[in-house]
């Protein structure tokens, strides 16, 4: 056991660990999630791995880059289909929003606004689901819980939406920062989930 502990401490020392600080850890998570999200359909599982990694960091557990990539592989293997389905649904709703706003679909602005709101809700539910993920968890079960959380935790939803909004603004102002923007979203997700757990346990 002492050997395992020593190895964990060496990994933390090599990659920064707790000494990296909250901002540095957000950068590490952002880069890791961005790399894992390159196929696009793996965005949700990548965010799940990032959230689990950041949670481990906050609990002073092993938080090496190697561990983040391992979690990413596990999340993608078990949840690639969920990530693909989420990306397709949100993508179609966003295209519908753009087409309606440009007058290419009947319904005009009303249809565009409705599609945009629905896309936001689906994306929010998918992200809240990702924040619940743990290795060996079933994504179908997580999805049911994630949908309920969106309805039951509006304050946490606001955290996540603010994180998404800030990341969009950051990328709009400086596009190269797209590689670290996911870290902002993960921080918001973890903050929302930890708050929800604290309120629930209280």
N, C-alpha and C positions, 0 to 999 in steps of 0.2 A: 504493500500500500504506500509506503514511503517513497518507493521508486516512482509510482504513478504521480504522486504529489510533486515530486521533484521535477518530473518531466513536464507537468502542467505549468509549474513555475518557470521552467526554461522557455516554454512556448510563449508564455505571457511576456517574459523579458525580451524575447526575440522580436515580437510583434507589437510591443508597447503595453498591452494589458491595461490594467486599471490606471497606470500612470499616464496613459495617452490622454485621459480626460474626456469629458462628454463631447466636446467639439471634434477632437481627433477621432473618437470612435464613430461619430456620425459620418465623417469622411470615409473611414474604412468601410463602414456598412454601405454607404452610397456607392462606392467603387465596386464592392463585391456584388451588390444587387444589380448594378448596371451591367456588369460582366455576365452574370447569370441570366439577365433578361434579354440578351442579344437576339435570341430567336423570337422575341416578342410574345409568343404564346406561353412563355415561361415566366411572365412578369409576376403573376400572383404567387406561384410557388417560390420564386426568388425573394419576394417581399416577406413571405412566411419565414424563410430561412434567416433573413436579415432581422426580423422581429425576434425570433428565438435567440439569435446571437446577441442582440443588444440586451435582451432580458437577462441572459447569462452574465453579461458584463456588469449589469446593475446589481446582480446577486453575487458578484465577486467570484464567479465560476470561470472555468477555462473559456477564454474568448479569443483564441488565436485565429488568424486568417485561414489556417488549415481547417479549423473546426467550422468556420463559416462556409467554406467550400464543400465540406462534407455534408453539412446540413442542407446546403443547396442541392446537392446531388440526391439526397434522400427525398426532399420535398418535390423535386422535379419528377423523379421516378414514380412517386405515388400520386402526384397531383397535376401532371402535364395536361391531362384531359380537362381538368377543372379550369386550369389557366387558359387553355385553348377556347373552351366554351365561353368563359368570361370575356376574353378578348374579342371573340366573334360577335357576341351579343352587344357589347358596348360599342364596338366599331360600327356595326350596322345601325345602331340608334344614333350615333354621331353623324354618320352619312345621311341618315334620314333627316336629322336636324338641319344640316347644311343645305340639303336639297329643298326642304320645305321653306327655309328662310329666303332662298333665292327664287321662290315661286315655281319650282319645278314639280312640286307635288300639290295636290288639292289640300286645302286646309291652311296653307300659308303659315303665318306667324304662330297661330294657335297650335298647329301640329308640330312646328319646330320647337316651341317652348315645351310642349308636352314630352316630345322625344328627348329633349335635352335633360329635363328633370328625371325622366326614367333612366337615362344613361347614367346620370349622377348617382341615383339610388342603387342601380345594379353594381356600379363600380365601388360604391361605399360598402355594400353588403359583401362583395368579394374581398375587399381589403380587411374588413372586420373579421371575416372568416379566416383570412391568412394570419391575422394576429393570434388566433386560437390554436394554430397548428403546433403539433409536437410530433416527433418521430413515431411512426406506427399508428398515428391517428387516421381515422377514416374521413375522407373529404366530404362524403355525403352527410355524415353526422355533423361535421364542422359547419357545413353550409346551412343546415337547419338552425344551428345555434347562432350563426352569424346573422341570418335574416332577423331572428328575434331580437338580437342585440341592437340592430339598427333602429328598431321600433321602441325598445325599452331604454336606450341610453342616448338621448338627443345631445347631451353635453359632450359625450365622447365623440359622437358624430361630428359635432362642431369642431372639436380638436382636429379630427382627420381632414375635414374640409379645409380648415385653415392651413394645415400642412400641405395639402394638394395645391391650394391657391398660392402659397408662398413659393413652392417649387416651380409652379408655372411662371410666376413673375421672375424668379431668378433665371430660369432658362431663357425667357423672353429678353431679359436685359443682357445676358451673356450666354449665348448658346453652348459654348464648350462646357459650362457647368452642368450640362445634362448628365454627366457621369457621376455627379455627387448629389444631384437633386433627389434621387430615391432615398437618400439618408434622411432628408427632412420628413418625408412621408412616413418612414419607419419610426422615427422619433415620435411623431404625432400618434401613430398607431399604438406604440408601446405605452405612451403616456395615457392614452384613452383606456387601454385595456387594464393597466395597473390601477388606474383610478376606479374603474368599474369593479374590479376584484376587491379593492379596499372598501368600497361602499357596500358591496354585497356581503362581505364578511362582517362588516360592522352592523 
